[in-house]
Amino acid sequence: MGEIKNFNPENLIIGVLSTKDDVEPGLRERLEAEFGPADLVSEPLNFSWTSYYDGEMGKNIKRWFYSFS
């Protein structure tokens, strides 16, 4: 059986995919309203690891990462 142990506090990390370049400011505002101020927001990264989402989202998908304390 497991035992209860102390743990180090962790951050909430959210990854977002979008093909719309102008979505980030409004998205960040909504996420911060829900989870508090972001302590890190990545630059938009090209999401080119797979074509799995292309049929649903289109080409040129970008990914952002947000971190919340």
Secondary structure, DSSP 4 states (H G I P E B T S, - for coil): -----------EEEEEEES-GGGHHHHHHHHHHHH--EEEEPPPEE--S-STTHHHH-SS-EEEEEEE-
